[in-house]
Amino acid sequence: MSQRHLPPPRTGPTTGTGQPAGQPAGVSRAASAGQAARTGGRPTLGFAARTTIGVAGRAITAAAARAGAPGGLRFTERQLYYETCRVLSPGSTLLRGRVPGTPAPVLQLPAFTRALEARGRETVPGLLPPLPEPAARVQPPQSHGPSEPSGSSEPDLYDYGLPRLLMCQDRSIAGMLLANHVHLEAACPVFAAADALPLDPRLLAALQRAEGATVYVLHDASPAGLAFPALVRAGLGAVPGVRVVSLGLVPRHAAALRLPTGRGPALGPADLAALPAALRPREAAWLAEGRFAEVAAVPPDRLLRTVLRLTRGPRPPRDSLWSGLRGLRGTGFMTWPAA
């Protein structure tokens, strides 16, 4: 998140070792020992912190219900955080699509984390567990003969054409899409860049075999996110007939959806020169201030609908009664009287 949501660095002595002024040492140590015994060694929180955790805990319950609707969707912890911010700031939801803007999150990330830990992550329905660290990938051989085993349990898996593929900048978002079966509904494999780049040569061959395949890229509205499609294109190499298409986010998407945004260091001249030339001047200025929006800030149901709509392509026209009758006439034997 942005720097203003991170806990301030400790510049003084470690908490618990300082001595309050005007208080006897023995009394202080005895009080600290009794307090530590009552709290099990955990530092006690003040009234304001306890109130924030209580309010955030109740907001997490409502946010989990909204993030999982409809139909019990699975979501990540980061998505739950942004949904909790929307619960605590209902005005942003009412203004979405009417008044563009990129407000700051109303709840600090450390406060949300403390409230989630106090509630218990395992008690939140639909919350996905954290992903393990990516394992070192063993690059398969460039080619193998019929008698050599491939890296897959299905030897003919890579013998077909692959018309589309989705590459995600965020591993947790890729896991969320897989957990909600987007890869099955859209007939589109979903990968995370950290796990899939450089792309398996067999996948490259399958994309090339499809003649006109598309690699969709899902990324954040940030300098690194906007440079991600070019990184994917470079990772594919010289593969003729394969397009790389960005699904977003870009700053104008974040403004239209009123996504909560963070703020980091301002961009330098070299970073500004590296931004895509297709950005609007207002978007470039927004990024120059160090602002960014994450894909996780998009509501889970809207993210799934958008990804499915863009990766499946246009739907075939719906058949009417008359088109069905005309189709029956042309199907052949015993379907329509010839005389």
Secondary structure in CASP SS format (residue, H / E / C, confidence):
PFRMAT SS
TARGET T0000
AUTHOR 0000-0000-0000
METHOD secondary structure of the structure
MODEL  1
M C 1.00
S C 1.00
Q H 1.00
R H 1.00
H H 1.00
L C 1.00
P C 1.00
P C 1.00
P C 1.00
R C 1.00
T C 1.00
G C 1.00
P C 1.00
T C 1.00
T C 1.00
G C 1.00
T C 1.00
G C 1.00
Q C 1.00
P C 1.00
A C 1.00
G C 1.00
Q C 1.00
P C 1.00
A H 1.00
G H 1.00
V H 1.00
S H 1.00
R H 1.00
A H 1.00
A H 1.00
S H 1.00
A H 1.00
G H 1.00
Q H 1.00
A H 1.00
A H 1.00
R H 1.00
T H 1.00
G C 1.00
G C 1.00
R C 1.00
P C 1.00
T C 1.00
L C 1.00
G C 1.00
F H 1.00
A H 1.00
A H 1.00
R H 1.00
T H 1.00
T H 1.00
I H 1.00
G H 1.00
V H 1.00
A H 1.00
G H 1.00
R H 1.00
A H 1.00
I H 1.00
T H 1.00
A H 1.00
A H 1.00
A H 1.00
A H 1.00
R H 1.00
A H 1.00
G H 1.00
A C 1.00
P C 1.00
G C 1.00
G C 1.00
L C 1.00
R C 1.00
F E 1.00
T C 1.00
E H 1.00
R H 1.00
Q H 1.00
L H 1.00
Y H 1.00
Y H 1.00
E H 1.00
T H 1.00
C H 1.00
R H 1.00
V H 1.00
L H 1.00
S C 1.00
P H 1.00
G H 1.00
S H 1.00
T H 1.00
L H 1.00
L H 1.00
R C 1.00
G C 1.00
R C 1.00
V C 1.00
P C 1.00
G C 1.00
T C 1.00
P C 1.00
A C 1.00
P C 1.00
V C 1.00
L C 1.00
Q C 1.00
L H 1.00
P H 1.00
A H 1.00
F H 1.00
T H 1.00
R H 1.00
A H 1.00
L H 1.00
E H 1.00
A H 1.00
R H 1.00
G C 1.00
R H 1.00
E H 1.00
T H 1.00
V C 1.00
P C 1.00
G C 1.00
L E 1.00
L C 1.00
P C 1.00
P C 1.00
L C 1.00
P C 1.00
E C 1.00
P C 1.00
A C 1.00
A C 1.00
R C 1.00
V C 1.00
Q C 1.00
P C 1.00
P C 1.00
Q C 1.00
S C 1.00
H C 1.00
G C 1.00
P C 1.00
S C 1.00
E C 1.00
P C 1.00
S C 1.00
G C 1.00
S C 1.00
S C 1.00
E C 1.00
P C 1.00
D C 1.00
L H 1.00
Y H 1.00
D H 1.00
Y C 1.00
G C 1.00
L C 1.00
P C 1.00
R E 1.00
L E 1.00
L E 1.00
M E 1.00
C E 1.00
Q C 1.00
D C 1.00
R H 1.00
S H 1.00
I H 1.00
A H 1.00
G H 1.00
M H 1.00
L H 1.00
L H 1.00
A H 1.00
N C 1.00
H C 1.00
V H 1.00
H H 1.00
L H 1.00
E H 1.00
A C 1.00
A C 1.00
C C 1.00
P C 1.00
V E 1.00
F E 1.00
A E 1.00
A H 1.00
A H 1.00
D H 1.00
A H 1.00
L C 1.00
P C 1.00
L C 1.00
D C 1.00
P H 1.00
R H 1.00
L H 1.00
L H 1.00
A H 1.00
A H 1.00
L H 1.00
Q H 1.00
R H 1.00
A C 1.00
E C 1.00
G C 1.00
A C 1.00
T E 1.00
V E 1.00
Y E 1.00
V E 1.00
L E 1.00
H C 1.00
D C 1.00
A E 1.00
S C 1.00
P H 1.00
A H 1.00
G H 1.00
L H 1.00
A C 1.00
F H 1.00
P H 1.00
A H 1.00
L H 1.00
V H 1.00
R H 1.00
A H 1.00
G H 1.00
L H 1.00
G C 1.00
A C 1.00
V C 1.00
P C 1.00
G C 1.00
V C 1.00
R E 1.00
V E 1.00
V E 1.00
S E 1.00
L E 1.00
G E 1.00
L C 1.00
V C 1.00
P H 1.00
R H 1.00
H H 1.00
A H 1.00
A H 1.00
A H 1.00
L H 1.00
R C 1.00
L C 1.00
P C 1.00
T C 1.00
G E 1.00
R E 1.00
G C 1.00
P C 1.00
A C 1.00
L C 1.00
G C 1.00
P H 1.00
A H 1.00
D H 1.00
L H 1.00
A H 1.00
A C 1.00
L C 1.00
P C 1.00
A C 1.00
A C 1.00
L C 1.00
R C 1.00
P H 1.00
R H 1.00
E H 1.00
A H 1.00
A H 1.00
W H 1.00
L H 1.00
A H 1.00
E C 1.00
G C 1.00
R E 1.00
F E 1.00
A E 1.00
E C 1.00
V H 1.00
A H 1.00
A H 1.00
V C 1.00
P C 1.00
P H 1.00
D H 1.00
R H 1.00
L H 1.00
L H 1.00
R H 1.00
T H 1.00
V H 1.00
L H 1.00
R H 1.00
L H 1.00
T H 1.00
R H 1.00
G C 1.00
P C 1.00
R C 1.00
P C 1.00
P C 1.00
R C 1.00
D C 1.00
S C 1.00
L H 1.00
W H 1.00
S H 1.00
G H 1.00
L H 1.00
R H 1.00
G H 1.00
L H 1.00
R H 1.00
G C 1.00
T C 1.00
G C 1.00
F C 1.00
M C 1.00
T C 1.00
W C 1.00
P C 1.00
A C 1.00
A C 1.00
END
